[in-house]
Amino acid sequence: MKAAMQDAVDRIRTLEEEHRLLDQRLRVLTRRAYLTPDEQREATEIKRRKLSAKDRIVDLTRQK
């Protein structure tokens, strides 16, 4: 049981780091006055990935 809990804690930390890095990149993009179509797609993908990471964090937290 301890190993499973440690695995969940490690996974949460990894997901939190991923979420933080995605947030930083999104902030860089949203500071610009204009986004190219590629940047707009990237921003949309980042938002999707951030939400997914947050959902997985919540799921893992509930499983503890």
N, C-alpha and C positions, 0 to 999 in steps of 0.2 A: 504494500500500500504506500509506503514512504517513497519508493522509486516512482510510482505513478504520479504521486503528488509533486515530486521534484520535477518530473517531466512536464507537468502542467505549468508549474511556475516558470520553468525555462522557456516554454513555448509562449507564455504570456509576455515575458520580457522581450523575446524576439519580435513578437507582434507589436508590442509597444514601440520598440525601436523602429520597426518598419513604418508604423503609423507616423512617428515623429519625423522621419526622413521624407516621407511623402508630403507631410504638411509643410516642411521647409521648402520643398520644390514648388508646391502649389503657391506658396506666398511669393516666391520669386516671379512666377508667371503672372499672378494677379496684380503685381505692382506695375506691370507694363500697361501703357495706354491702349495698345493694340496687340492682339495675338494673331499670329498667322494661323491658317487652317490646321497645320500640324500641331501647333502649340495648343489650339483649342481642343483638338482630339486628345492630346497629352493631358490637359487639365481635366477633361472628362474622365479619362482612364484613371488618373490619380484619385479623383473623388470616389470613383467606384471601388478602387483598391483600398482606400482609407476606410470606407464604410464596411467593406468585407473584413478588414483586419479588426475593426472595432467590434463587429458582430462576433467574430471568433474569440476575441478577448472576453466578451460578456459570457459567451457559452462556456468557455473554460473556467471562468470565475464561478459560475453557477454549479459546475461539476465538482468543485473542491469539497 
